[in-house]
Amino acid sequence: MRVGIDAHFVGVRRSGNEQYFENLIRALLRRANGETGYYLFSFRGAAAPLLHGVPATHVPLARRSVWWQRGVEIPWQARRLRLDVLHVPFNFLPIGRHRTVVSIHDLGFVRVPRAYASLERLRMRALTRLAVRHADHILTCSEFTKREIVEHYQLPADRVTVAAGAVDRDVFKPLPPAERAPVEPYVLFVGVIQERKNLDVLLQAIEALRLHLVLVGRLGFGAERVFARVRERRLEPLVRYLGVVSTSDLVGLYNRALAFVFPSLLEGFGIPVLEAMACGCPVVSSTAGSLPEVYGDAALSFDPQSADELTAQLRRLRDDTALRSELVRRGVANCDRFSWDRTAAVVERVYQAP
């Protein structure tokens, strides 16, 4: 069987969806045998770290326009290579004679429309509807998002399969005690700085408790409003934005944080929750979307619309050493429920289905 995977984002962007797909590709290639040949479509050289010593062929994409790639280049390459399956990571699906699998991570553009620019929202709506109509199968990363897709697009449930996210425990892990102590206690947020992450609620809690906050991630839609609120509340001494950091630096930030807070209005999965837990960092998360599936009984939770609830949970965590230790223990154990190898096995079965 010949499987093509659109990996155009590899080495280009680092947010949750890209991390999910990169880790999935690595797991698929680790499991590869002589019966399946993998072809990775990406920018020249960007996929090289994924290909070292594994049975896959790099198919370079010559142009960076996603319209050219999906409309012309990838369909042409798929015909030339006589692919049996083409798997694309986002909602823009190339059409061809091969079997097509599309990953849809969430329906944020439907459920939280104000968190998207108008043109982006319209584009996502149109492309996702086309992808759902033409794909042979749909993959998503949580039972919550599966229900959303099935209900919104009125699909039979057997057309959508859940392939959950996970965390690389060889990378995200507790550091030795001497490397864990922070200079000053801080709360950590990791993710795209954008409206749907609901950072205003977190800023209100930080203001009430006078805790330090570290923000990590690239800038997204509405980021300027987040920083405007920081200035309006005169929180500059408490809030530090680091941008995108290296994986090793991120592991250190998780390890030294008082807590990782995820206040999102909607998440298709929420990989940073597992990253924090794997590093021994207590998690305080909103109850939105798929997040309860991910954190289980291993986090403090709050209504994403309530800054008071978040403030109360952070106060509990700050003041109760025994609670922090219990959340760390539960968090590490919770990560055992997720595995990239098991996720890859689910995806392989989708590829092999008649």
VEXDREN-2710 file (C-alpha; in Angstrom, 1 decimal):
% VEXDREN-2710
k/r/px/py/pz
1/MET/0.0/0.0/0.0
2/ARG/1.2/3.5/-0.9
3/VAL/0.3/6.3/1.6
4/GLY/0.9/9.9/0.9
5/ILE/0.8/12.4/3.8
6/ASP/0.6/16.2/3.4
7/ALA/3.3/17.4/5.8
8/HIS/3.7/20.9/4.3
9/PHE/3.8/22.5/7.7
10/VAL/6.7/20.4/9.0
11/GLY/9.5/22.7/10.2
12/VAL/7.4/25.8/9.5
13/ARG/4.9/26.3/12.4
14/ARG/4.8/25.0/16.0
15/SER/1.3/25.0/17.5
16/GLY/-0.9/22.2/18.8
17/ASN/-2.3/20.9/15.4
18/GLU/1.2/20.8/13.8
19/GLN/2.7/19.1/16.8
20/TYR/-0.1/16.5/16.8
21/PHE/0.6/15.7/13.1
22/GLU/4.4/15.6/13.4
23/ASN/4.2/13.2/16.3
24/LEU/1.7/11.1/14.5
25/ILE/3.9/10.9/11.4
26/ARG/6.9/9.9/13.6
27/ALA/4.8/7.1/15.2
28/LEU/3.5/5.8/11.8
29/LEU/7.1/5.7/10.4
30/ARG/8.3/3.9/13.5
31/ARG/5.7/1.2/12.9
32/ALA/6.2/1.0/9.2
33/ASN/6.9/-2.4/7.6
34/GLY/7.6/-3.5/4.1
35/GLU/3.9/-3.6/3.2
36/THR/3.3/0.1/3.4
37/GLY/5.3/2.8/1.6
38/TYR/5.0/6.4/3.0
39/TYR/5.5/9.5/0.9
40/LEU/5.7/12.8/2.8
41/PHE/4.9/16.0/0.9
42/SER/6.7/19.0/2.4
43/PHE/8.9/22.0/1.6
44/ARG/12.4/21.1/0.6
45/GLY/14.4/19.7/3.5
46/ALA/11.8/20.5/6.1
47/ALA/10.8/16.9/6.6
48/ALA/14.4/15.6/6.9
49/PRO/14.3/15.1/10.7
50/LEU/11.3/12.9/10.3
51/LEU/12.9/10.8/7.5
52/HIS/16.3/9.9/9.1
53/GLY/16.5/6.1/9.2
54/VAL/12.9/5.4/8.4
55/PRO/11.1/3.9/5.4
56/ALA/9.6/7.0/3.8
57/THR/10.2/9.1/0.7
58/HIS/10.3/12.9/0.8
59/VAL/8.3/14.5/-2.0
60/PRO/9.4/18.2/-2.1
61/LEU/6.7/20.8/-2.7
62/ALA/8.0/23.6/-5.0
63/ARG/5.7/26.4/-4.0
64/ARG/4.5/27.8/-0.7
65/SER/1.0/28.8/-1.8
66/VAL/-1.4/26.3/-0.2
67/TRP/-3.8/26.8/-3.1
68/TRP/-1.1/25.7/-5.5
69/GLN/-0.1/22.8/-3.3
70/ARG/-3.6/21.4/-2.7
71/GLY/-5.1/22.3/-6.0
72/VAL/-2.3/21.3/-8.4
73/GLU/0.9/20.0/-7.0
74/ILE/-0.2/17.3/-4.5
75/PRO/-3.0/15.9/-6.8
76/TRP/-0.4/15.6/-9.6
77/GLN/2.1/13.9/-7.4
78/ALA/-0.5/11.6/-6.0
79/ARG/-1.4/10.4/-9.6
80/ARG/2.3/10.1/-10.5
81/LEU/3.0/8.0/-7.4
82/ARG/-0.2/5.9/-7.8
83/LEU/-1.1/6.5/-4.2
84/ASP/-3.7/4.3/-2.5
85/VAL/-4.4/6.8/0.3
86/LEU/-3.8/10.5/0.7
87/HIS/-4.0/11.9/4.3
88/VAL/-4.2/15.7/4.8
89/PRO/-3.9/17.3/8.2
90/PHE/-6.3/20.2/7.8
91/ASN/-9.5/21.0/6.1
92/PHE/-8.3/21.7/2.6
93/LEU/-8.7/18.4/0.7
94/PRO/-7.2/17.7/-2.7
95/ILE/-9.5/15.7/-4.9
96/GLY/-8.2/12.6/-6.8
97/ARG/-8.9/8.9/-7.5
98/HIS/-7.0/7.7/-4.5
99/ARG/-8.7/7.1/-1.1
100/THR/-8.7/10.3/1.0
101/VAL/-8.5/10.8/4.7
102/VAL/-8.8/14.2/6.3
103/SER/-8.0/15.2/9.9
104/ILE/-10.3/17.8/11.4
105/HIS/-9.1/19.0/14.8
106/ASP/-12.0/21.1/15.9
107/LEU/-14.9/23.2/14.7
108/GLY/-13.8/26.4/16.4
109/PHE/-14.8/28.5/13.4
110/VAL/-18.4/27.3/14.0
111/ARG/-18.5/27.3/17.8
112/VAL/-16.4/30.3/18.6
113/PRO/-16.8/32.5/15.4
114/ARG/-15.7/35.7/17.1
115/ALA/-12.3/34.2/17.6
116/TYR/-11.7/34.2/13.8
117/ALA/-11.2/37.0/11.2
118/SER/-14.3/37.2/8.9
119/LEU/-12.6/35.9/5.8
120/GLU/-10.8/33.1/7.6
121/ARG/-14.0/32.0/9.2
122/LEU/-15.8/31.9/5.8
123/ARG/-12.8/30.1/4.2
124/MET/-12.8/27.5/7.0
125/ARG/-16.5/26.9/6.7
126/ALA/-16.4/26.4/2.9
127/LEU/-13.3/24.2/2.8
128/THR/-14.4/22.0/5.7
129/ARG/-17.8/21.4/4.2
130/LEU/-16.1/20.3/0.9
131/ALA/-13.6/18.2/2.8
132/VAL/-16.3/16.4/4.8
133/ARG/-18.4/15.8/1.6
134/HIS/-15.5/14.3/-0.4
135/ALA/-13.3/12.6/2.1
136/ASP/-13.6/8.8/2.3
137/HIS/-12.9/9.0/6.0
138/ILE/-12.4/11.7/8.7
139/LEU/-10.0/11.5/11.6
140/THR/-10.3/13.7/14.7
141/CYS/-8.6/13.7/18.1
142/SER/-11.4/13.5/20.7
143/GLU/-14.9/12.1/21.2
144/PHE/-16.1/15.6/21.8
145/THR/-15.0/16.8/18.3
146/LYS/-16.3/13.6/16.7
147/ARG/-19.8/14.3/18.1
148/GLU/-19.5/17.9/16.9
149/ILE/-18.6/16.8/13.4
150/VAL/-21.2/14.1/13.2
151/GLU/-24.0/16.5/14.5
152/HIS/-23.0/19.6/12.5
153/TYR/-22.5/17.9/9.2
154/GLN/-25.1/15.1/9.8
155/LEU/-22.7/12.3/9.1
156/PRO/-22.9/8.6/10.0
157/ALA/-20.7/8.1/13.1
158/ASP/-18.7/5.3/11.4
159/ARG/-17.3/7.9/8.9
160/VAL/-15.4/9.6/11.8
161/THR/-12.7/7.9/13.9
162/VAL/-11.0/9.3/17.0
163/ALA/-7.2/9.2/17.0
164/ALA/-6.3/10.9/20.3
165/GLY/-3.2/13.0/20.9
166/ALA/-0.5/12.0/23.3
167/VAL/2.8/13.3/24.7
168/ASP/6.4/12.2/24.1
169/ARG/7.5/11.0/27.6
170/ASP/11.1/10.8/26.5
171/VAL/11.1/14.6/26.0
172/PHE/8.5/15.9/28.4
173/LYS/9.5/14.6/31.8
174/PRO/10.4/15.9/35.3
175/LEU/13.8/17.5/35.7
176/PRO/16.1/16.8/38.7
177/PRO/14.9/18.8/41.8
178/ALA/17.9/21.2/41.6
179/GLU/16.7/22.3/38.1
180/ARG/13.0/22.7/39.1
181/ALA/13.1/25.5/41.6
182/PRO/11.9/28.9/40.0
183/VAL/13.5/32.2/40.9
184/GLU/10.0/33.5/41.5
185/PRO/6.7/31.5/41.3
186/TYR/4.8/31.9/38.1
187/VAL/1.8/30.6/36.2
188/LEU/2.4/29.3/32.7
189/PHE/0.2/29.4/29.5
190/VAL/1.4/27.6/26.3
191/GLY/-0.6/28.0/23.1
192/VAL/-1.3/30.4/20.3
193/ILE/-2.0/33.9/21.7
194/GLN/-5.5/34.4/20.3
195/GLU/-9.1/35.2/21.2
196/ARG/-10.3/31.6/21.5
197/LYS/-7.7/30.9/24.2
198/ASN/-9.7/33.1/26.6
199/LEU/-6.7/34.8/28.1
200/ASP/-8.7/37.7/29.5
201/VAL/-10.1/35.4/32.2
202/LEU/-6.5/34.4/33.1
203/LEU/-5.4/38.0/33.2
204/GLN/-8.2/38.8/35.7
205/ALA/-7.1/35.9/37.9
206/ILE/-3.5/37.1/37.7
207/GLU/-4.5/40.6/38.7
208/ALA/-6.6/39.4/41.7
209/LEU/-3.8/37.2/43.0
210/ARG/-0.8/39.2/41.9
211/LEU/0.8/36.1/40.5
212/HIS/3.4/36.3/37.7
213/LEU/2.3/34.9/34.3
214/VAL/4.5/33.6/31.5
215/LEU/3.0/33.3/28.0
216/VAL/4.5/31.0/25.4
217/GLY/3.4/30.7/21.8
218/ARG/3.1/32.4/18.5
219/LEU/0.8/35.4/17.9
220/GLY/-2.6/34.7/16.4
221/PHE/-5.9/36.5/15.7
222/GLY/-6.7/39.0/18.4
223/ALA/-3.3/38.9/20.1
224/GLU/-3.0/42.6/20.1
225/ARG/-6.2/42.8/22.2
226/VAL/-4.6/40.5/24.8
227/PHE/-1.6/42.8/25.2
228/ALA/-3.8/45.8/25.2
229/ARG/-5.6/44.4/28.2
230/VAL/-2.3/43.8/29.9
231/ARG/-1.5/47.5/29.5
232/GLU/-5.0/48.6/30.5
233/ARG/-4.8/46.7/33.8
234/ARG/-1.1/47.8/34.3
235/LEU/0.0/44.2/34.5
236/GLU/3.3/44.6/32.6
237/PRO/5.4/43.9/35.8
238/LEU/3.5/40.6/36.2
239/VAL/3.2/39.3/32.6
240/ARG/6.1/38.1/30.4
241/TYR/5.6/37.0/26.8
242/LEU/8.4/34.7/25.5
243/GLY/7.1/33.9/22.0
244/VAL/8.0/30.5/20.6
245/VAL/10.7/28.7/22.6
246/SER/12.7/25.6/22.0
247/THR/11.5/22.3/23.3
248/SER/14.2/22.1/25.9
249/ASP/13.3/25.5/27.2
250/LEU/9.6/24.6/27.2
251/VAL/10.3/21.5/29.3
252/GLY/12.1/23.7/31.8
253/LEU/9.2/26.2/31.9
254/TYR/6.7/23.4/32.7
255/ASN/9.0/22.0/35.4
256/ARG/9.4/25.3/37.2
257/ALA/5.9/26.6/37.0
258/LEU/3.5/26.8/40.0
259/ALA/0.8/25.7/37.6
260/PHE/-0.1/25.4/33.9
261/VAL/-3.4/27.2/33.1
262/PHE/-5.5/26.4/30.0
263/PRO/-8.5/28.8/30.0
264/SER/-9.6/28.0/26.4
265/LEU/-13.1/28.4/25.1
266/LEU/-12.7/25.4/22.8
267/GLU/-10.1/22.7/22.2
268/GLY/-10.1/19.8/19.9
269/PHE/-7.7/18.0/22.2
270/GLY/-5.2/20.1/24.2
271/ILE/-1.7/18.6/24.0
272/PRO/-0.1/21.2/26.3
273/VAL/-2.2/19.8/29.1
274/LEU/-0.4/16.4/28.7
275/GLU/3.0/18.1/28.3
276/ALA/2.6/19.9/31.6
277/MET/1.4/16.8/33.4
278/ALA/4.3/14.7/32.0
279/CYS/6.7/17.3/33.4
280/GLY/5.2/17.2/36.8
281/CYS/3.4/20.5/36.6
282/PRO/-0.1/20.9/38.2
283/VAL/-2.8/21.8/35.7
284/VAL/-5.7/24.1/36.0
285/SER/-8.0/23.8/33.0
286/SER/-11.3/25.1/31.7
287/THR/-14.1/22.6/31.1
288/ALA/-14.5/23.6/27.5
289/GLY/-14.6/21.2/24.6
290/SER/-12.5/18.1/24.8
291/LEU/-10.5/19.1/27.8
292/PRO/-12.2/17.0/30.4
293/GLU/-11.5/14.0/28.2
294/VAL/-7.8/14.9/28.4
295/TYR/-7.2/15.8/32.0
296/GLY/-9.6/13.3/33.5
297/ASP/-9.4/13.5/37.3
298/ALA/-5.9/14.9/37.3
299/ALA/-6.6/18.7/37.1
300/LEU/-8.4/21.5/38.8
301/SER/-11.2/22.7/36.5
302/PHE/-13.2/25.9/36.1
303/ASP/-16.0/27.4/34.0
304/PRO/-14.2/29.3/31.2
305/GLN/-16.6/32.2/31.6
306/SER/-15.8/32.6/35.3
307/ALA/-12.6/34.5/36.3
308/ASP/-13.8/34.0/39.9
309/GLU/-13.7/30.2/39.6
310/LEU/-10.2/30.3/38.1
311/THR/-9.0/32.7/40.8
312/ALA/-10.3/30.4/43.5
313/GLN/-8.7/27.3/42.0
314/LEU/-5.3/29.1/41.6
315/ARG/-5.6/30.3/45.2
316/ARG/-6.2/26.7/46.4
317/LEU/-3.2/25.5/44.4
318/ARG/-0.9/28.3/45.6
319/ASP/-1.7/27.7/49.2
320/ASP/-2.0/23.9/49.4
321/THR/1.3/22.0/49.0
322/ALA/-0.4/18.6/49.5
323/LEU/-2.9/19.4/46.7
324/ARG/-0.1/20.4/44.4
325/SER/1.7/17.1/45.1
326/GLU/-1.5/15.1/44.5
327/LEU/-2.1/16.8/41.2
328/VAL/1.4/16.1/40.1
329/ARG/1.0/12.4/40.9
330/ARG/-2.3/12.1/39.2
331/GLY/-1.1/14.1/36.2
332/VAL/1.9/11.8/35.5
333/ALA/-0.4/8.8/35.8
334/ASN/-3.0/10.4/33.5
335/CYS/-0.4/10.6/30.7
336/ASP/-0.3/6.8/30.6
337/ARG/-3.8/6.8/29.1
338/PHE/-2.4/8.3/25.9
339/SER/0.2/6.9/23.5
340/TRP/1.4/8.0/20.0
341/ASP/1.9/4.3/19.1
342/ARG/-1.7/3.4/19.9
343/THR/-2.8/6.5/18.0
344/ALA/-0.8/5.4/15.0
345/ALA/-2.3/1.9/15.1
346/VAL/-5.8/3.5/14.9
347/VAL/-4.7/5.6/11.9
348/GLU/-3.2/2.5/10.2
349/ARG/-6.5/0.7/10.5
350/VAL/-8.3/3.6/8.8
351/TYR/-5.7/3.6/6.0
352/GLN/-6.2/-0.2/5.5
353/ALA/-10.0/-0.1/5.5
354/PRO/-11.7/-1.1/2.3
END
